[in-house]
Amino acid sequence: MTTPLVEMKNVSIAFGGVQAVDNVSISLHAGEVVGLLGHNGAGKSTLIKMLSGAYKMDSGEIWIEGERATIHSPRDARDYNIETIYQTLALADNLDAASNLFLGRELTTGLGFVDDDRMEAETRKIMARLNPNFKKLKEPVSALSGGQRQSVAIARAVYFNAKILIMDEPTAALGVHETAMVAELIQELKKQGLGIFLISHDTREMMELCDRVAVMKNGQMVGTERVEDVTEDDILSMIILGKNPREAA
Protein backbone atom coordinates (compact mmCIF):
# COMPACT_ATOMS: atom_id res chain seq x y z
CA MET A 1 0.00 0.00 0.00
CA THR A 2 1.09 3.56 -0.65
CA THR A 3 1.76 5.93 2.25
CA PRO A 4 -1.59 7.33 3.43
CA LEU A 5 -2.34 11.00 2.84
CA VAL A 6 -3.60 11.13 6.42
CA GLU A 7 -3.15 8.94 9.45
CA MET A 8 -4.78 9.87 12.74
CA LYS A 9 -3.33 7.58 15.39
CA ASN A 10 -4.88 6.98 18.84
CA VAL A 11 -6.47 10.43 18.90
CA SER A 12 -8.43 11.54 21.98
CA ILE A 13 -10.16 14.69 23.21
CA ALA A 14 -12.40 15.43 26.21
CA PHE A 15 -14.66 18.36 27.01
CA GLY A 16 -15.42 18.98 30.67
CA GLY A 17 -14.74 15.41 31.66
CA VAL A 18 -16.74 13.92 28.77
CA GLN A 19 -14.59 11.82 26.44
CA ALA A 20 -15.78 13.04 23.02
CA VAL A 21 -13.20 11.01 21.05
CA ASP A 22 -11.51 8.07 22.71
CA ASN A 23 -8.32 6.58 21.24
CA VAL A 24 -9.48 6.64 17.60
CA SER A 25 -7.33 5.79 14.58
CA ILE A 26 -8.26 6.34 10.93
CA SER A 27 -6.44 6.69 7.60
CA LEU A 28 -7.10 8.17 4.16
CA HIS A 29 -5.30 7.54 0.86
CA ALA A 30 -5.00 9.68 -2.28
CA GLY A 31 -7.96 9.18 -4.61
CA GLU A 32 -10.05 7.65 -1.83
CA VAL A 33 -13.32 8.65 -0.18
CA VAL A 34 -13.73 7.54 3.43
CA GLY A 35 -17.16 8.04 4.94
CA LEU A 36 -17.68 8.80 8.63
CA LEU A 37 -20.97 7.62 10.06
CA GLY A 38 -22.59 7.60 13.48
CA HIS A 39 -25.43 9.10 15.49
CA ASN A 40 -25.28 12.74 16.60
CA GLY A 41 -22.73 12.87 19.42
CA ALA A 42 -20.85 9.80 18.13
CA GLY A 43 -17.67 11.88 17.79
CA LYS A 44 -17.27 11.99 14.01
CA SER A 45 -17.44 15.79 13.65
CA THR A 46 -15.15 16.24 16.68
CA LEU A 47 -12.62 13.83 15.17
CA ILE A 48 -12.58 15.75 11.90
CA LYS A 49 -12.36 19.12 13.69
CA MET A 50 -9.04 18.00 15.18
CA LEU A 51 -7.76 17.35 11.66
CA SER A 52 -9.10 20.71 10.42
CA GLY A 53 -7.48 22.58 13.31
CA ALA A 54 -10.73 23.70 14.95
CA TYR A 55 -9.94 21.62 18.05
CA LYS A 56 -6.59 20.71 19.58
CA MET A 57 -6.41 17.03 20.51
CA ASP A 58 -5.49 15.96 24.05
CA SER A 59 -3.41 13.00 22.88
CA GLY A 60 -2.53 11.04 19.75
CA GLU A 61 -0.72 11.83 16.52
CA ILE A 62 -1.58 13.10 13.06
CA TRP A 63 0.63 12.09 10.14
CA ILE A 64 0.36 13.74 6.72
CA GLU A 65 2.00 11.93 3.78
CA GLY A 66 4.24 9.96 6.13
CA GLU A 67 5.41 12.88 8.27
CA ARG A 68 4.27 13.86 11.77
CA ALA A 69 2.06 16.95 11.55
CA THR A 70 1.44 19.71 14.08
CA ILE A 71 -2.08 21.10 13.68
CA HIS A 72 -3.20 23.64 16.26
CA SER A 73 -5.31 25.94 14.06
CA PRO A 74 -7.20 26.03 10.74
CA ARG A 75 -4.22 27.91 9.28
CA ASP A 76 -1.93 25.01 10.25
CA ALA A 77 -4.35 22.63 8.52
CA ARG A 78 -4.32 24.72 5.34
CA ASP A 79 -0.51 24.65 5.39
CA TYR A 80 -0.85 20.86 5.08
CA ASN A 81 -3.30 21.31 2.15
CA ILE A 82 -6.31 20.34 4.26
CA GLU A 83 -9.50 22.21 3.36
CA THR A 84 -12.89 21.87 5.05
CA ILE A 85 -16.29 22.43 3.47
CA TYR A 86 -18.82 22.81 6.26
CA GLN A 87 -22.53 22.25 5.80
CA THR A 88 -23.07 26.03 5.93
CA LEU A 89 -20.52 26.41 3.05
CA ALA A 90 -19.32 29.77 4.50
CA LEU A 91 -20.16 31.67 1.32
CA ALA A 92 -20.88 35.41 1.11
CA ASP A 93 -24.38 35.47 -0.42
CA ASN A 94 -24.09 38.94 -1.92
CA LEU A 95 -20.88 38.16 -3.86
CA ASP A 96 -20.48 36.25 -7.12
CA ALA A 97 -18.61 32.96 -7.61
CA ALA A 98 -15.20 34.54 -8.32
CA SER A 99 -15.38 36.89 -5.32
CA ASN A 100 -16.29 33.94 -3.10
CA LEU A 101 -13.58 31.72 -4.51
CA PHE A 102 -10.91 34.32 -3.68
CA LEU A 103 -12.54 35.72 -0.52
CA GLY A 104 -9.73 36.78 1.81
CA ARG A 105 -7.14 35.71 -0.79
CA GLU A 106 -7.93 38.16 -3.58
CA LEU A 107 -5.69 38.43 -6.65
CA THR A 108 -4.31 41.93 -7.18
CA THR A 109 -2.78 43.96 -10.01
CA GLY A 110 0.77 45.33 -9.96
CA LEU A 111 -0.67 48.50 -8.44
CA GLY A 112 -2.34 46.62 -5.60
CA PHE A 113 -5.92 46.83 -6.86
CA VAL A 114 -8.21 43.77 -6.81
CA ASP A 115 -7.91 42.08 -10.22
CA ASP A 116 -11.53 41.14 -10.96
CA ASP A 117 -10.83 40.06 -14.55
CA ARG A 118 -8.09 37.64 -13.54
CA MET A 119 -10.18 36.23 -10.70
CA GLU A 120 -13.07 35.63 -13.10
CA ALA A 121 -10.76 33.96 -15.64
CA GLU A 122 -9.29 31.68 -12.96
CA THR A 123 -12.80 30.83 -11.74
CA ARG A 124 -13.86 29.89 -15.29
CA LYS A 125 -10.82 27.60 -15.56
CA ILE A 126 -11.39 25.75 -12.29
CA MET A 127 -15.14 25.45 -12.95
CA ALA A 128 -14.47 24.02 -16.43
CA ARG A 129 -12.43 21.32 -14.68
CA LEU A 130 -14.95 20.56 -11.95
CA ASN A 131 -18.40 21.42 -13.25
CA PRO A 132 -18.48 22.37 -16.96
CA ASN A 133 -22.22 23.13 -16.77
CA PHE A 134 -21.65 25.96 -14.30
CA LYS A 135 -22.37 29.20 -16.19
CA LYS A 136 -23.63 31.66 -13.54
CA LEU A 137 -20.35 33.38 -12.81
CA LYS A 138 -21.76 36.91 -12.58
CA GLU A 139 -24.70 36.25 -10.25
CA PRO A 140 -24.54 36.52 -6.45
CA VAL A 141 -24.30 33.05 -4.94
CA SER A 142 -27.64 33.65 -3.16
CA ALA A 143 -29.23 33.16 -6.61
CA LEU A 144 -27.55 29.77 -7.13
CA SER A 145 -29.00 26.35 -6.43
CA GLY A 146 -27.67 24.25 -3.56
CA GLY A 147 -25.57 22.09 -5.86
CA GLN A 148 -24.10 25.13 -7.60
CA ARG A 149 -23.23 26.70 -4.24
CA GLN A 150 -21.52 23.44 -3.27
CA SER A 151 -19.56 23.67 -6.56
CA VAL A 152 -18.27 27.12 -5.59
CA ALA A 153 -17.17 25.92 -2.14
CA ILE A 154 -15.42 22.87 -3.64
CA ALA A 155 -13.76 24.97 -6.36
CA ARG A 156 -12.36 27.31 -3.69
CA ALA A 157 -10.77 24.37 -1.86
CA VAL A 158 -9.35 22.79 -5.01
CA TYR A 159 -8.00 26.06 -6.41
CA PHE A 160 -5.91 26.53 -3.28
CA ASN A 161 -4.28 23.10 -3.72
CA ALA A 162 -6.29 21.01 -1.30
CA LYS A 163 -5.01 17.44 -1.17
CA ILE A 164 -7.24 16.46 1.72
CA LEU A 165 -10.87 17.56 1.62
CA ILE A 166 -13.28 17.31 4.55
CA MET A 167 -16.94 17.50 3.49
CA ASP A 168 -19.60 17.80 6.20
CA GLU A 169 -23.04 16.60 5.05
CA PRO A 170 -22.48 17.86 1.47
CA THR A 171 -25.88 16.74 0.16
CA ALA A 172 -28.05 17.66 3.17
CA ALA A 173 -31.18 19.54 2.04
CA LEU A 174 -30.39 18.97 -1.65
CA GLY A 175 -32.82 17.47 -4.18
CA VAL A 176 -32.15 14.38 -6.25
CA HIS A 177 -30.63 16.25 -9.21
CA GLU A 178 -28.48 18.44 -6.95
CA THR A 179 -27.27 15.42 -4.99
CA ALA A 180 -26.26 13.74 -8.25
CA MET A 181 -24.28 16.86 -9.19
CA VAL A 182 -22.34 16.75 -5.92
CA ALA A 183 -21.72 13.01 -6.39
CA GLU A 184 -20.22 13.77 -9.82
CA LEU A 185 -18.00 16.46 -8.27
CA ILE A 186 -16.75 13.98 -5.67
CA GLN A 187 -15.94 11.43 -8.39
CA GLU A 188 -14.02 14.11 -10.32
CA LEU A 189 -12.01 15.05 -7.21
CA LYS A 190 -11.17 11.37 -6.65
CA LYS A 191 -9.85 11.13 -10.22
CA GLN A 192 -7.64 14.14 -9.54
CA GLY A 193 -6.09 12.30 -6.59
CA LEU A 194 -7.65 14.13 -3.66
CA GLY A 195 -8.45 12.23 -0.49
CA ILE A 196 -11.90 13.00 0.91
CA PHE A 197 -13.40 12.52 4.36
CA LEU A 198 -17.18 12.56 3.97
CA ILE A 199 -19.44 13.03 7.00
CA SER A 200 -23.05 11.96 6.45
CA HIS A 201 -26.07 10.33 8.05
CA ASP A 202 -27.19 8.77 4.77
CA THR A 203 -25.98 5.16 4.66
CA ARG A 204 -27.18 4.58 1.10
CA GLU A 205 -25.32 7.65 -0.15
CA MET A 206 -22.19 6.47 1.67
CA MET A 207 -22.41 3.07 -0.01
CA GLU A 208 -22.53 4.80 -3.40
CA LEU A 209 -19.88 7.48 -2.86
CA CYS A 210 -17.29 5.94 -0.54
CA ASP A 211 -14.50 3.39 -0.86
CA ARG A 212 -14.49 2.72 2.88
CA VAL A 213 -16.82 3.61 5.72
CA ALA A 214 -15.81 4.22 9.32
CA VAL A 215 -18.48 4.02 12.01
CA MET A 216 -18.19 5.76 15.39
CA LYS A 217 -20.32 5.36 18.52
CA ASN A 218 -19.90 7.06 21.90
CA GLY A 219 -16.55 8.55 20.88
CA GLN A 220 -15.02 5.24 19.84
CA MET A 221 -14.34 3.66 16.46
CA VAL A 222 -16.64 0.68 15.92
CA GLY A 223 -14.79 -0.31 12.75
CA THR A 224 -13.69 0.65 9.25
CA GLU A 225 -14.84 -1.49 6.34
CA ARG A 226 -14.50 -1.50 2.57
CA VAL A 227 -17.91 -0.74 1.08
CA GLU A 228 -17.76 -3.83 -1.15
CA ASP A 229 -17.37 -6.07 1.91
CA VAL A 230 -20.49 -4.95 3.81
CA THR A 231 -24.20 -4.37 3.27
CA GLU A 232 -26.21 -1.33 4.25
CA ASP A 233 -27.73 -3.45 7.04
CA ASP A 234 -24.24 -4.23 8.33
CA ILE A 235 -23.46 -0.52 8.55
CA LEU A 236 -26.77 0.24 10.28
CA SER A 237 -25.99 -2.52 12.78
CA MET A 238 -22.61 -0.93 13.48
CA ILE A 239 -24.24 2.48 14.01
CA ILE A 240 -27.05 1.25 16.26
CA LEU A 241 -25.43 -1.61 18.16
CA GLY A 242 -21.83 -0.43 18.14
CA LYS A 243 -20.65 -3.86 16.98
CA ASN A 244 -18.99 -4.96 13.78
CA PRO A 245 -21.21 -7.78 12.42
CA ARG A 246 -18.38 -9.40 10.49
CA GLU A 247 -16.23 -9.63 13.61
CA ALA A 248 -19.15 -11.01 15.61
CA ALA A 249 -19.75 -13.70 13.00
Phi, psi and omega in degrees: 000147176288164176295131180298149171296317182226137166228120171257120187244119173051049185274135178222150172205142178233148175237115178054041178087352177265123182280098184285321175227128190235096172059052185260138175235141179203152179227163180212132179254162176299138179071022182236145172247121177248122180269140176247120183238157177155158177298164171305133181087003180289336179113358186294316179292323179295319178302312183290329179291337173288324178288325183277355177090002179287327176237148175259123184291152177281323179205165182110182183223147171241128178243131178243119181049044173084003179237141180297130183250147174246111183236106181244355183204162175303327178295319175303315181299316179297326177297335176264016179063035175257123177237143182242133174246104181281164182303326180285346179070339177053045177260150175269108189302328185277353182257157179278181186300315183295318180295325177288320182299322183256015183302120181083351179224043187299145172278142182233159176280176178299337181268000177092005177275153176296130184263083184299320183296317181292321179296320178294318180298318179293323178295318177301319181296312183291324178292325177298328180284321188264316186213082186301340181278355182283115184241347190272064184283337187265349185272149174298146185294344175297337181272357183271158175286168180301318180293322178293321177297319177299322177300319180296315181296319179292318180300321179299315180295315184290322181300323181267034167065035174300134170253333182236119184244128176253121181241120184259109178048058188293340182249008178301134177068014176260150175283181184298313182296317181295319179297320178296324178296316179294322177299319177296319178299317180296319178297321179295319179296321177301314181300327181277002172091009177286152169258136186233127167264124184243119177260127181202159173260352189269102184295322181296316178300318180298320179297327182278325189264335192258155171272321176225153174236140177241128183249130177245149175211131179051041176081359182244156177275117178287319178169162175236127184228147170290137184303323183291345183265354184227162174259169176298323178296322177301315182294317178299321178297319178296319181293314187280313186267342182073023180232144176275115186296330181288326178287328180287335183293000000 
